[in-house]
Structure formats: structure tokens, C-alpha cells
Amino acid sequence: MTRNSRMQASKLPIEICERVIDNLALSTHNPTWDDCILALDIKPTLYACLLVCRDWVHRSQYHLFRQVILCTTCHADAFLDAITHHPHGAQLVRFLSISPLPPPSPPSSPKSDSSSLTPSDPPEHTLSVVPALPSCSSAPSASQVTPSPSRSPSIPNDQQSNVDKTLSQSKSGDPTYLSTSGSSDADIPTRERTEIKVDEVPIPPCHYNWIYKVLIRLPPLLINLSVLHLHNLPALHPRFIRLVPCFKTVKTLTLQNLSSQSFSEIIQVVNRLPRLRSFRIHYSRWDLPARFFPSHRLRLEQLICILVSEGSGGRDIGTDVLDWLGSPQDLSGLQALLFMNLNHSDAIKIPDIIYPLETEVLKLLEFIATLAQSHPSLVLSHLPALISLARLSRHRPVREPGFTP
């Protein structure tokens, strides 16, 4: 029997492996333990266990790549460096979550001590996740316009008078605004000046630059990625989400806590993922176009699960879902359609009375009822009394007496 076969057959729990390694490491410093090993003649056995444990740990480290969660630029750099030196590790990644931590909040007052801006030292087992923010002219942070006795802020001369006036108004308690230049993107020919409250001054987008780097460099490396989770992404450039379809192998896409995203951009991302089977969106808001085009509609040839939940939507969740899905005849391959926490869903009374609902919600209910009839195997959940609603789909809904449309 070869050495590798013995190691493959080993099924020692991780706790035992760690205990063996710890005891062997202490053997040179603990004569009592070393004497015990020699007396019982179990040292060769422990050494054999140690070899098995070392080999198991070496192989088990690659299983950590199966689920990757990136929260900071430090995480992104470490992961990119690891898969660059070990390309076969990138092939093991099945789940990728990009969940950036919120940037550090600006100081509450100009007189606050500089030491208070530094986060407390994390525990030894955690990683410091607050990187140094480089200066960006597009959106200066509050710390860049706050005077400091040791260092003067770097502000252009043409804005110095405005900042001085702003800071003087802040001391008197008046509403304070900063006049800052707009984005310097090449697509914007001129710079526009916007009014931003001091307490709402955004952190420079440089804090999130690592997201672009990840979305650009990872797709050709993660050839077996199947689940992509985008959570808590800031309102970056409108076209940043166009990088998502580069992950051609994704089967499950989850968008959570997104805002200010174009409705058509989200639909195009979903439609450009050829292997996508499940699309889920939570706690997200988007801007709907003034006109609805057929290209804004989901292509459901391969999509089998849609989950819209927890307050997601634009002007109204009913209108959005109808625009997304089109007609029930287009949902031949859909197997799961989940709606949770729909607007006004608590106003539904089945089977006797349907209280006054908005037109969009009534359209949604009729759509779901027709869908339940044409696709009996379709799973519809988290909508009150949905089974009763499907049974009454052939009858006109009874409105509350005295209701005037």
C-alpha cells in the first residue's frame, strides 16, 4: 500500500488532527509529555498521524475556495494573488459573494480628535478591513474639507472661499452645503456642480475600486462558478453591472440591497447569462424607464426560478412583475415563481371579498390566477390565499359594498 493510499483512507476528524499536532509541537518543551510518549511507545503512531494530518490540511485548504466572500480590497487582493499562483484553485470556486463593507462614516464635528476616526483594533483572529482612502476630486469626503491643526486641506483656490463660508455656517448651526464638481468620467463632456449636504458627503468612489478589478479579472479564471451574489453594492457608474454577464457559467444570480440601478440594465444582465436558471432579487429598488420596450422583458427559455422579495420594486411591484414576465404563455419553462411581501397584499380577502386594491395589484392577481390555471405545477408561494384565488379565477372579484372606483 502506498503512502498516498493510506492518507486517502484516513478519516480522522479535524479536532483530533489539531490535537495531535499541538501535542507533538509541545513535546520538545514538555519533558513529561515526551517521557510519556517514549514510555508508551506511541511516538511512531503519532508521527504517522501527523503526516496524515499535514497532508489532509494541505488538500483541505483548496476546499476553502469553493465558497468565496469578498468584503474589502484586502480580501480581493489576497484572493487574486492566491488564484494567480494556484490557478487550479480558481477551478474549485462554486460560490462568489461580493459584499463590500460600508465606508467609514465621516466625523460628526470638525473638532473631533483624529484618533476617533481610526477604527478600533480588531481582534487577533479578524482582518483589518478599513483601507486607506486615496484622495479623489470627484467627491471629496468630509475629512478632506475639515481643517486640521497639523495639515491643511488640499482644496482648489476657486473653492476655498466657498468652503470657508460653508464651515462658518456650520458653526452657527445653519444648514450647510458643499459645492463639489461632478464626475470626471469621459462620457460626461462638462462638469456639473451639485449641492450636497455635509452629513451626506459620499466617500470617494476609490473606496470601491476593487469591485471593478474583481469583476474584470475573475471571469476568465472562475470557469466553474455557478452562484454569484452581489450584496450592498454602492451606486457606482451605471454601466458597472454590465460586467456581471462576463461570468458565463453562473446558474444562480442574487442581487441584494441594490439601489439606483436602471431597470433595463438589470434585465439585460439576466438575459445575457446563458446558463442562468435562478434569478433572485431582495431589498432592491430600481428606476423604471419612461417607456417600456420588449428588450426590457425577461427571456425565460432557461430561467426556472424567479424570486422577488422584501420590498423590491420600482414604482409598484405589480407593474414591475407584469412588465418583467409578459404573458403567462411565455412561462412554459418556469417552475418556481415566488413573491414575498408584495405591496398591499394584506388587503386581500379570499374567498368572499376583495377590498379596494390599486389597478396594478389587481392586474398582478389576475396574471397569477391565469398563470396558476395554465401551469398547475408552478410553485406560487408567500402570497395570501393564493390557492383560493386560483379557484376563483373564473369569477369576477367581488368588491366591498359601497366602493366607488
N, C-alpha and C positions, 0 to 999 in steps of 0.2 A: 504494500500500500504506500502510495507516495505521500509526500508531506502535504501537498495541496488537497488531496482527497481527505486526509484526516481533518484539515481545517474546514473543509466544506461540510463535513459531517458534524462538526461541533455546533451545539445549540445552547451554549452557556448564556444565561441572562446577563444583561449589561451590568447589573449590580454586582454579580459575582466577579466578572472581569475586572471591574474597577477595584473591588476589594483585594483581589489577588495582586494587581499592580501596585496598589498602595502598600500592601504588606511587604512585597519584595523591595520596594523603594526604601522602606524603613529598616530593612534587615541589616544594613551596614551601620545604622546608628542605634540600633536597639539590640544589645547583646542577648538579652533574654529571649527575644523572638528568634534570633539567629540560632541560639543554642537549642531552642525548641524544635526548629526545623531540622537541625543536624541529628538531634536525639530521635526524632520520629522518622527520619529518613524519607521525608516527603519533599525535599528540595527539588529533585528532578521532576516530580509531578507538577510542582508549582511553576518551574521554568517552562515546562511543556504547555501549561495553561497560559502562561504569559505570551508565548509565541502565538498561540491561537487567538488570544485577545488582541494582540497587536495587529495581526492580520485581519481580524474581524473589524477592528476600529478603522483600519486603513480602507477597507472596502465599504464600510458603512458611511464613511464621510461623503461618498458620492451620492448616497441616497438623500442627503440633505438638499441636493439640487432639484429634487422632484417638486418641491414647493418653495418658491422664492417670493419674498415680500420685500420690496424696496421702499424705504421711507425717507431717506436722506441722500445727499450727494455722496456721503461716506459709504453707504450701502451700495450705491450704484457703482462707484469706483472699485470697491472691493470685489463685487460680483463680476464686473467686466474684466478685471485683472485675473480672476480665478479661471474664467472660461477661456480667456486668451491663452493662458499657459496650459490649460487642460481642456482642449476642445471637445473631448469625448464627454466631459461633464455637462456641456451645454445640451447634448443629446438626451440627457435624462430629465430635463426640465419639462414638467407637465403643467404646472400651475404658476402663473406670474401675476402678482398683485403690485400695482403702482399706487401707493397710498402716501403721498407726501405729507409730512407733518406741517402744521401751520407755522408761518414765520414768527419770530419773537415779536411780541407786541411792543409798540413804541412807548417811550416813557410818558408817565402821566403829567409831569410838570418839568419845566426847564431846570429847576433847582434840584432835581433828583440826582443822587450820587451815581457816578459812573459805575460803581461796583454793583449797584442794584440792577443794571442792565445785563450783567453776566449771569447766566443760569447757574443754579447751584450744581456743585459737583455731583455727577451721577454715581450710583453705587458701583462697586468694582465689577459686577457682572453685567453691567449695561454699557452701551456705547454712547459717547457724546454725539448728539445729533443736531447741534446748532452750529452750522459752519459760519465762517466769517463772510459777511456780505460785502461784495465789491460795490463801488460807487457806480451808479447809473444815472445818466442825465435825464432819462425819460420820466422817472417817477421818484424823486428824492424822498427818503424816509424822514420821519420826524427828527431822528437823531442827527441828520445831516444839516438841518436848519436850526438846531438848538445851540445857542452859544455855549462854549465851554471855556473855562479859565485857562486850560492848558493848550487848547488847539482851536483856532478859528475855523469856522466852516468855509468850505470852498464853494462859494456862490458867485455866479457871474455878476459883474458890476451893474448891468442893467436891471438886475433883480434885487440888488442889495437894499435899495430904498423900500421896495415893496415888502421885503422880509422884515426890515426894521419896523415898518409901520404895523405889520402883522403881529410881531412879537409884542409891541407896545399895547396893541388892542387886547392881546391875550392876557396881559397882566391886569387890565382893567375889567375883565370879565365879559367883554363884548364877543359876539360870535366871530370867530376867526377863520379866515380862508387864506389859502396859499394859491398863488398863480403859478402854475407849472406848465412846462411845454409838453406837447403831446408826444405820441410815439414817434420814434425816428425810423420807422420801417420804410423800406424803399417803395412800397406800394402807396404810401401817403405822400403826395407831392408837396404839400405845405404843412407847416406845423400849426396846430390849433391850440389855443390857450383855454384851459378849463379851470373851473373853480372847485377846489377840493377842501373839505374840512380838515383841520389839523388832526383831529382824533380819528379821521378816516384815511389818512395818507397811506397809500399802499406801500408795502415793502417792494424794493426794486425787483423786477422780474428775473434778475440774475439769480435770485434765490431758487428758482425753479428751472434753471438751465439744464440741470442734469436729466430732467424728464425728456427734453428733446434729444439729448445724447443717447438715452436708453432706447427711445422709440426709433432712432436711426440705426444704431449699431446692433441691436439684438435680433431683429427679424431674420437676417441670413444665418444666424448662429443657432437659434432655437427652432430647429427643424421639426421637433416633435411636440411643440407647445399645443395644448388643447383647451386650456382655460385661461382667459385674460380678464382681470378685474381692475378697473380704473376707478379709484375712490378719492374723493376730496381733491379733485384737480382744480386749480385756480382758473380764473377767466384769462387765459393766455390768448395768443394770437388766434383768430377764428379758424385758421387752417391747421392748427396743430393736430386736430383729431383726424385729419386726412392721413396721418402717418400710421394710424391703427390698422388699416387694411393691409399693411405690409406683412402682418402676421397671418399668412395664408392658411396655416394649419389650425387656426382657432376654431373650436366647435362650440364653446360657450363664452359669450361676451356679457359681462356685467358692468353697467355704468351706475355709479352710486355717488350721490351728493355732487352732482354737476349743475352748473348754472350758466346762464348767458350763452348757451350753445344754440347754434342755428338748427332749426328743426330739419331742414333739408340736409344739412351736413351729417346729422346722426343717421338719417335714413340711408344716405349714400354709403356711409361706413358699413352699415349692416348688409346692404346689398352687395358690397364689394368683397365680402368674406365668403369664398366659395364653399367652404365646409361648415359654415355656421349652422348649428342645429338648435341652439337655445339662446334667446336674447332676453336679458333681464335688466330692468332699469328701476332704481329706487331713489327716493328723495331728490329728484332732479326736476329742474324747470328749464324750459327752453322757449325761445321766441319763434312764433309761427310766422310764416310768410303771409304777405297781404293776399297773395293769390296761391291757390293750390294747383300743382301740376302733377301729372301722372308719375313723373320721376320721383316725387316725394313719397310714393307708396311702397310699402314693403313687398319684396319679392319672396314669395312663400314656397318656392319649389322644394327647398330643402329644410326650411325652418319648421320645427315641430313643436317648439315651446316658446311662448311669449309670456313674460311676467311683468306687469306694470303695477307698481305698488307704492304705498307710503307717500301719498301726496305728490306723485309725479304728474306732470302735465304742463300745458300752456294756458290758453285762455279758459279751457274747460276740458276735463278728461274725457267726457263723452264725445265731443267733437274730434279730439285728437285721435282717439281709438278708431273712430269711423274713418277718418282720413287715412290712417295708417293701413287699415286692413282691407278697405274697399268693400267688396260684396262677399256674402257667405259662399258663393260658388267658387271663389278664388282660394278657399281654405281647404282644399281636398287633402293636403298632406299634413295639416296641423293636427297634433294630438293633444296638446295641452295649452289652454288659454286661461291665464289666471289674472283676476283683477282683485286688488285688495284696497280697502279704504277709499272707495270711489266717492266723489263729491255727492252729497245729498242721498247717499244710499240708505241712510237711516230713515228717510221719509217714505220708503217703500212699504206698502201694506198689502200682503197677499193672504188669502185669495179674494177678499171681498172688495177692498177699496184701495185705489192708488191715489195718494194725496197729490196735490199740485206739484209737479216737477218742471224743471226747465226743459225747453224743447230739445236741447242736445242730449240730456239724460234719457228722455223718452225715446229718442231715436236709438240710443245705445241699447236700451232694454229691448226694443223691437228687433234690433240687429242680433242680440244674443239669443232671443227666443227663436228667431228664424234659423240661427246657426245651430241651436240645440236640436231642432227638428231635422235639418239636413245632415247633421253629423252626430248621430246618437252616441258614438263612442268618445266624443270630445269631452275632455275634462274641464268643467267650468266650476270654479270654487271661489269661496270667500265673497260671494255676493248673496245677500239675504234672500231666502226663499226662492232660490233660482229654479229648483225643481218645480215648484208650484207655478212659477212664472212660465216655464216651458209648457206646462199643461194648459195654461190659459192663453197660449199664443194665438189660438184661432178665434178668440173672442176679443172684442174691443174692451180696453181697460175702462173700468168704472171709476169716474171721478167723484170726488167728495161732493155731497149735495151743497148747492149754493155757490159752487166755484164758477167764476167767470173768467174765461181766458183773456 
